[in-house]
Amino acid sequence: MAQKILQANFKSTMSRSECEEAWLPEAPQLAGFPGLRWKVWIFNEAESEAGGIYLFADDASMRSFIGVLTTMLEAPEFSEISIKTFDILEPLTLITRGPIQETVRTDIE
């Protein structure tokens, strides 16, 4: 099974600090989503844009998560939603030290 990248971007009416405060309790549950290897949270204050870059173990887990994400982004604070999926060019990514090798996390409860 090939790993998959998910890129989600959206406009937010919340500030960076409001987003961090609102999403902090959600991060541990998100970390436990089946098949999610990691997420990088992103925010561009100048453009009022937020989102994330996700690495999934396989297409099935990524597709399952898209359903959850779509529901989460139905809130009125979010608009101009873009969700894109990508295959990984693994040989090139490994050369440039992309974090795609499987790791085992022992610090997640």
C-alpha positions in Angstrom: 0.0 0.0 0.0 1.3 3.4 -1.0 1.3 6.3 1.5 -0.7 9.3 0.6 -0.5 13.1 1.2 -3.6 15.2 1.9 -3.4 18.9 1.6 -6.3 21.0 3.1 -6.5 24.8 3.0 -9.3 27.1 3.9 -10.1 30.7 4.9 -10.9 31.2 8.6 -12.6 34.1 10.4 -10.7 33.1 13.5 -7.2 34.5 14.4 -4.2 32.3 14.8 -4.5 32.3 18.6 -8.2 31.5 18.4 -7.5 28.6 16.1 -4.7 27.3 18.3 -6.9 27.5 21.4 -9.9 25.9 19.7 -7.9 23.1 18.0 -5.6 22.2 20.9 -8.1 19.8 22.5 -8.7 18.2 19.1 -5.1 17.5 18.3 -4.7 14.3 20.5 -7.9 12.7 19.1 -6.7 13.6 15.6 -3.3 12.0 16.3 -5.1 8.7 17.0 -7.0 8.6 13.7 -6.4 5.2 12.1 -3.8 5.4 9.3 -2.7 9.0 10.0 1.1 9.1 10.3 1.5 12.8 10.9 0.0 16.2 10.4 1.6 19.6 10.0 -0.7 22.4 11.0 -0.4 25.6 8.9 -1.6 29.1 9.2 -1.1 32.3 7.2 -2.3 35.3 9.2 -1.9 37.8 6.4 -4.3 35.8 4.2 -6.6 34.5 7.0 -5.8 31.0 5.7 -5.3 27.8 7.6 -5.0 24.1 6.9 -2.8 21.1 7.1 -0.5 18.7 5.4 -1.2 15.1 6.3 0.6 11.8 5.7 -1.6 8.7 5.6 -0.5 5.1 5.6 -2.8 4.3 2.6 -5.6 5.5 0.4 -8.4 3.9 2.4 -7.4 5.7 5.7 -7.0 9.0 3.8 -10.4 8.7 2.2 -12.0 7.8 5.5 -10.5 11.0 7.0 -11.7 13.2 4.2 -15.3 12.4 5.3 -14.5 13.5 8.8 -12.6 16.6 7.6 -15.4 17.7 5.3 -17.9 17.6 8.2 -15.5 19.6 10.5 -15.1 22.3 7.8 -18.8 22.8 7.5 -18.6 25.4 10.4 -19.4 28.9 9.4 -15.9 30.1 10.4 -14.5 28.3 7.3 -14.8 29.1 3.6 -12.9 28.6 0.3 -12.1 25.0 1.3 -9.6 23.1 -0.8 -8.9 19.4 -0.2 -6.3 17.8 -2.5 -4.8 14.3 -2.5 -1.4 13.3 -3.7 0.8 10.3 -4.4 4.3 10.5 -3.0 7.4 10.3 -5.2 9.1 8.1 -2.6 12.7 7.8 -4.1 13.0 11.6 -4.5 11.4 12.3 -1.2 13.8 10.0 0.6 16.7 11.7 -1.0 15.5 15.1 0.2 14.8 13.7 3.7 11.0 13.9 3.5 9.5 12.4 6.7 7.8 9.5 5.0 9.5 6.5 6.6 7.3 4.7 9.1 8.0 5.6 12.7 6.5 4.2 15.9 5.2 6.8 18.4 5.3 5.7 22.0 4.3 9.1 23.5 0.6 9.1 22.3 -2.0 8.0 24.7 
